């Protein structure tokens, strides 16, 4: 019984920690993005969208595990890679041109 109560306390503590960490992150993002609730909701929901900036993508998904870059005459093209599946294979690739999301591929 004591072990069960200990486990319950740990689960509750983890839940409270996650709740307050999420609340703190949301507050920070609202300050960063001038109280743009719609934008912050997208970021908190870990969403990707066309036109999303590099900074918003990092706030949404975190830093990528790998980046491929191509510098062209008129633009910089990058592929940000997330969710490593195997060596040189990723579950999500986000394509950016001039630091803005233009598309993505999810496996």
N, C-alpha and C positions, 0 to 999 in steps of 0.2 A: 504494500500500500504506500509506504514512504517513497519507494522508487517511482511509482505512478505519479504521486504528487510532485515529485522533483521534476519529472518529465513535463508535466502540465505547466509548471512554473517556467521552465525553460522555453516551452513553446509560446507561452504568453509573453515572455520577455522579448523573444525574437519578433513576435508580431508587433509589439509596441515600438521596438526599435525601428522596424521597417516603416511603420506608420509615421513616426516623427521624422525619419530621414526623408521620406517622400514629401511630407509637408514642408520641410526645410528646403528641399530642392525646388519645389513648386514656387515657394515664396521668392527664392533667389532668381528663378527664371522670369517671374513676373516683373521683378525689379529690372532685370537685364533687358527685357523686351517691352518696356513701357506699359505694363499691365495689359498686353495683348492676350486676352484669355484664350481666344481661338488658337493662336500660334502656340501658346504654352500647352494647351490640351493636346495638340498634335505631337509636340515634342515629348510630353509625358507618356503619350501612347506609343512612343517609339516608332512613329510614322516616318515615311519618306515621301516626298512630293517634288514634282518638277518646279524649278525655281528656288528650291530650298538652298540656303547658303551653306558654305562649308562649316561655319560656326554652328548653325542650327543642326546640321547633320551630326556633328560631334556631340552636341548637347542631347540629341535624340538617341544615337546608337553608340556613342563613344568613339574613341580613335580606332581607325581600321588596323587590321593585323598586317596588311601589306598595301602598297600603293604602286601602281604602274603609271608612269608619266610619259607624255609625248608633247614636245613643244613644236607647234606648227607656226606657220607665218602669221596667222591672224588670231590664234587662240592657243590656250594650254588645255590639253585633254588629260584627265586622270581617271583611273579606275581604282576605286577604294574597295578593298576586299575584307569581308567579314565572314564569320562562322566557318572556320577551317574544317574541311571534311577529311582531306588526306593531303599528302604532299602536293603542293601547287594546285589544290582544288578547294574551292570555297563555295559555301551555300548561298552567299549573297555578294553581288558585285554592283557597286553604285558608280555610275558614270557622271563625271563632272566636267564641264567646260567653263573655263575662266572662273573657277571657284563656285559654280552653281550647278545643282543637280539637273541633268537633262534626261536621265533614264536609269533603270536598274534591271538586274536579272536575278531572280531568286530560284533556287533549285529545291 
